[in-house]
Amino acid sequence: MTHPPRHEPTSPRDLVGIGIGPCNLSLAALAHPLAELDAVFYEQRPGFDWHPGLLIEGATIQVPFLADLVTLADPTSPWSFLSYLRNRERLFPFYFAERFHIQRAEYDAYCRWVAQQLPGLRFRHQVDAVRWNPERDVFEVDYTQLGTEGEAEALGRTYTRNIVLGIGTAPHVPDALQPLVDAPGVPVLHAAEYLDHRDTVLAAGHVTVVGSGQSGAEVFLDLLRHRPAGRERLHWIGRTEAFAPMEYSKLGLEHFTPDYTRYFHALAEPVRDRLVAAQWQLYKGIDAGTLAAIHDELYRRTLGGGWPDAVLTPGVRVRTAGRIATSTIELHLEHLQQGTRSRLTTNAVVLATGYRERPLGRLLAGLDPYIRRDSSERPRVDEEFRLVLDPSVTGSVYVQNAELHTHGVGAPDLGLAAWRSATILNSLTGKETYPLPTRTAFTSFGLAPAHRVPQARQPERLTPLVEGP
């Protein structure tokens, strides 16, 4: 460790953020103009990146561009997507493009632009532990400063009154396939690494995509477009009963409003758990445009006669898997409706099997005695996104995209990031730093009214400038 750590202030900070993904980047952007708030954000990666393995050409984010880091809390912020376009002299091209949903690569570039300019971000800083110091009434945050190769260069410690966790999610690999991912040889990889190994996967004789969500659809479409007609040799399987479109009706989307989030949070724990499982199509379905593009590509390949060599089968789970040769994998499949089983040999597997919240246990081990948990041993989270802690802890620990069990399907949604960040900042500052709407949905989700219905505004009476004759 050759370099000293960055100078830390002697007095406690107001806020330390752990992780710099879109959620904490949103918080940092909205915190930036608040001169009274001393905030810093740590991230172990060398710079911002957002699902780099899935920035497939043409793939779009599934929320409108207004769901950027700041606009839905502060449309005047200099860190909005429209400000980014203006800075890049691309406002007029975007205006004429008439795009409501932007490409993933463009969203990633926008976030990078913001991250490169915010002074409170500390990349190559790995947070190792968080503790509560009852004598000083502050949190202690230990970190390691990393070098360009990821090696430890220096140790540091900072003190803070509040913490926000935004460490995001990690790629999930089913237990049956984990040994194949860890072993060398035939490519078996998570979709999060798809672009890094795309050429290898395209060169494989037969490719299987596992997972019937948006990522699986995008990977399958990309493979289909780049395999020769009649020799596609593709399988796409998933556990859901259909390759189902995401719920995208206007009233359906009101499940991603602050109104629904507040309603969901007030429900009993067993009801919340049932709802999250039942609402998968709200956030795990496939964009209808992607499904249409897949069908169009398959149909195009029938124009000369014959059918493409592609098999699409929903309702299938992978029971077990193993290597049967240096270049072959055997998947043991079960059809969930028929109850039948079969085997599939393939030369490459892409696992579009989703993401799981990163466990907080190691990071928050020092706070474990203070954390209050629910009946399933999950941390309880209050309406303002704070972990419920022992009353002796005077500081707050906020969470971002780790509250699906308490706040519902909007937790991972980019469209609620700015509102959640504003809610956290209002809580931190103890005032309405960012005024938030009292009503956001036409739907009333419960029988008891959750808000007062505003009266219709009366048109203003205009006074004539000149009296008539």
VENJODA-V292960 format. One line per field, one symbol per residue. psi: psi as a letter, one per 40 degrees, with the letter a starting at -180 (. if undefined). Layout:
psi=???
This chain:
psi=gdhiiihiidiiidhhhhhgadddddddddddegdehhiihihdieihihfdeefhhehiieiidefadddedgeeieeidddddddefedddddddfhdhiiddddddddddddeeheehgifhhhdihihhddefiihhhihhiadeeihdiiihiiidiihhfeaiihhhiddeddddeiibhhhiiddedddedddddeidhhhhhhfaddddddddddddeiihefdgihhiidieigiiihfidddeeefiddddddddeiiddddddddddfdedeeahhdddddddddddddeedeiiiighhhhifhihdiiiheideiihhhihhdddeiiiihhieihhhgfaiihhhedddfdeedeehhiaeefihihadffhhhiheeheiihiihfffdedeaeedehddeddddddddddddefigdhhiidheidhheidhheihhiihhhiihhhhdhii.
